[in-house]
Amino acid sequence: MKDVNLIITILSALIFMMGISLLVIWFFSKGQKKIMKARMLQKEQELNFQKELLDNTIRIQEEERNRIASELHDDITSQLNIIHLNLHVLKKDLGGPNHNNPVLEQIESSLASSIDRSRKMAHELMPPLLQKFGITYVLQELENSVNQSMALQMQVSSSHLIGFETVHDQLHLYRIIQELINNTLKYANAKNIKISFKNEGDQLCMNYSDDGRGFVPSEIKPGSGLKNIQSRCQLLKGSFEINPMHEKSGFHAKFLFSKNGNN
């Protein structure tokens, strides 16, 4: 009888200890889940904060560009036009339109060139047609402008597939393309640029390529231009890879963006 009671007591103690152990494990598991949830929430808050900070930084940059563009267009260009008009008056006073003065002719030519360049700079800083007509029209204008320069030839295809609704998102894409073209002009010694768009599932794909010197992807040093592209890709919920086929001739980059942009 005593042996039976002893066994019962031992079993009861074991069951009690197992119950305590399971309870401790349950509390520990629950605590770990709370810690993991808190860490995930903290990480999400940090990412949201970084995204908001990046968005605000770029917004301030664009506001400053807009201010400079306005000053170029409304102030400096206007002053140059007044000087140009006064020069015409001076030429008339000196002997009429048939009066040839090499110095005045040189001044007039320089003024006309400066006025044209000021307008182009203002449009590059903040394209006024973007808000009025949208990204497809602006890219067509950019294509025409590049081709007229005779420095190289650019072809943009299927830009009508760009579905970004906000001017803010369209401006991010435009700045990415601007940066890519600037890099081609500076470093590639290329003759042709091709930019194409297509839909890939729920993403918009943009392929950019030129026929310049090219480079080895592993040798790329991330400068301010590449960082600017990365930042704006992030805001468009996108990603990109350079030379996806690991080609060493020409520059090739593939971009994938969320069709909804930053929304």
Secondary structure, 3 states (H helix, E strand, C coil): CHHHHHHHHHHHHHHHHHHHHHHHHHHHHHHHHHHHHHHHHHHHHHHHHHHHHHHHHHHHHHHHHHHHHHHHHHHHHHHHHHHHHHHHHHHHHHHCCCCCCHHHHHHHHHHHHHHHHHHHHHHHHCCHHHHHHCHHHHHHHHHHHHHHHCCCEEEEECHHHCCCCCHHHHHHHHHHHHHHHHHHHHHHCCCEEEEEEEEECCEEEEEEEECCCCCCHHHCCCCHHHHHHHHHHHHCCCEEEECCCCCCCCEEEEEEEECCCCC
